[in-house]
């Protein structure tokens, strides 16, 4: 799996880059399946994991609701927050500095053609990653992502949001882990469209700044372990 650490990049630029890589892989599959000279194996697609931080931005999934944005456009612009309607699943979420965003662009036909399995695997990557820092992450029944104390009413808080798209079993979009994220920006939205539940970060859970480089290293290792892939 090709690992790319892209640093701090605009949301639009990385969205376009994801689309470019995905389309390359889709074309490889089309050519392979249309060829008469195949051995019945898998097409020569490649797998990618992009790690990035974004400047302030809200993104709304294709099934999302704009009423979950609680500030008007003028206020949003004054605060320097961009906004995009995008083609992933899920509702509204926030990206910003201090949040580690992971975009796996992988061919699920070489793993398992099951979106539910894929999302649970992404959750497992995050659960194992934050465990290395002493944080217990869990799943919340019926809600995608990774949570802290999901079964304690009033204390449920999401530390990692997820939303994906899949084309010909090639994935894009992915996960957003709050590391040192300024969580006040979540006050202006209903995160993921889920009412009355809070968000968390590794910083708020541990009470200290977490080196992003360390989190990236652990996440890449756990991703390779969960998916049975060699990171390069």
N, C-alpha and C positions, 0 to 999 in steps of 0.2 A: 504494500500500500504506500503510495507516494504522499509523504507528509510535507505540507507547506505551511510555514509560519509567516503570515502576511502582515503582522504588526497591526498598526492602526490604519484602517482604510475606510473610505466612504462606503455606505451601504450599497448605493447604486452601482458603484464600480465592481464590488464583489458579487452582487447579484448577477450582473452581466457576465462576469467571469465564470460563475457557476453554470449559467445557461450555455456558455461557449463550451465548457468541458463536457457538460451533459450531452449536448448535441453531437460532439465528436464521438462520444461513446455510442450514442444511438445510431449514428451513421455506420460505425464499425459493425454493429449488430445487424443492421439492414443488409449491408454488403455480404456479410457472412451467411446470413440465412437465405439470401438470394443466389448464392454461389452454388454451383453443382459440384465444386471441388472441395467439399468438407468431409471430415472424417467422423462426423456425428458427435464431436466434442463441443467445447464451449468457444464462442467467438473471442478474439484476442483483445477484449476490453481491459482497461486498466482501472484501478481503484485509487481514490484520492481522499485525503482528509485535510481540509483547509482550516487553520486556526487563525482567528482574527479578532480584533476589537474594532468597534465602530464609534464614530462621533454620535452625538445625541440623535436618536431616531425612534419613531413609533412605526410599527408595521402591522397591517391588518390583513389577516388571512382571508381566503376567498369565501369562507362561510361566516366571517366575522360581522359584527354590528357596529356601525359608526357611533351609535349612542354610548358605546363604552369608552369613547374619548370624552373626558369630562371638562376639557378646556376648549375655548373657541380657537379658530384658526389664527386670529390676530395675536392672542396670548401665546400660542404655540410658537409662532414665528418670532415673537419678541424674546422668547426663551431660547431661541436658536435650535429648536427641535425639528428635524425633518420628518416627513410623513410619506409612507408608500403603501398603496394597496398591492398585495402580492399574491402569488399563485401557490402558496402552501396551504395546508390545512390549519385549523385553529383560528383564534380570534386575535385580539389586539395584544401586542407585547412591546416592550421597550428594550433598546440596545443602547449602550453607552460605554465610555471608558471605564475600565475596571471590571468589565464583564467579558468572560471568555466565550466566544461564539465558535462552535464547531460545525463545519459543513462537510459531511461525508458525501462524496459522489462515488457510489459503488454500484456494482452490478449484482443485484440480489439473486440473479439466476445462478451465481457462483456461491451463494450462501444458502438462502432459503426464501422462496417467493411467498412471503407472508409479511404484510405490513405490521400486523400486530406483534409478531415475533421481532421484527426490526425495531419497533419502538421500545419494546421491553428490553431489548439488548442495549439500546442507547441509554435507557434508564440504569441498567446494570453497570455500564461504564461509569456513569456519574456517581452511583452509590459506592462503587469501589474506589473511585477517585477521592471523594470527600472523606471516606473512611480513613484514608492514609493520613489525613489531617486531624483525625479525631472527631469527625462529625458523622452522626448516624442519619443517613438518608433513607427514605422509605417511599413506597408507592402508595398512592391514595386511590381507593377503588373507584373506577369509572373516570378517573382524571389522569391524563397523560402528564408526565414530568416526574420530578423528584421533589419530595416534600420532607419537612421536619415535623415530627409529632402529628402526623395526619389524623390520628384517631382521638386526639384530645381536643374537644370542642373549645373554640376560642383561641387555641394555640397553633392551629394548622398554619403553616407558612411554606410557600414554594421557594425553593432555592435554584431550581433549574427548569426552564420552560422548553417545550419541544414542539416542532411543527415541521412536516415534511411534504415533499411532492415526489411522485414517482412516474417516470415515463419509460415504457418498455422495460420495466424493472430496474431502471437506473434512477438512483435517488438524488435529491438535492435538498437545500435548506437543512435544518438540523436542530441543534440544541444551543441554549444560552445559559451558561452557569454564572451566577452572581458571585464574583470573587471579592472585589473591593468596590463594587458598584454603588453609586449614590442612589439610594432607594427612594429618595423624595420624588423622583420622576415617575414612580409608579403611582403616586397620589393623584395624578392627573388622568389616570385611566382606570378601568376595571380590568386588572391583569387577566389575560386569557378568557375574559368574559365571566369570571367566577366571582360572585358577590361574597362579601364578608369574610374573605380569607386574605391573609397577609403574605408579604414576600420576605425573603431572608437573603443574606449573603454570607459567605464564609467569614468575612470581616465582622459582621454583627454577631455571628455565632461564637466566634473565638475571641473577639475583643481586640483584635490586632490586624495590622496590614499583612496580607498574604502575598509573598513574592509570586508574581504572575508566571515567571519562568518556571518555577517549581510546579505550579499547577499544570502548565502546558506539558511538562515532561511526564508527570504522573498520568495525566489524561491520555496522552499518546500511548504510554505503556499499557494502560488498562484497555484502551480501544483495541490494540493488537491482541491482547490476551482474550478478551471477550469474543472477538470476531475471528480468532485464529489466524491472524494476519501478521506478516513481518513488516514493520514500519521502516521506511527508507527515505 
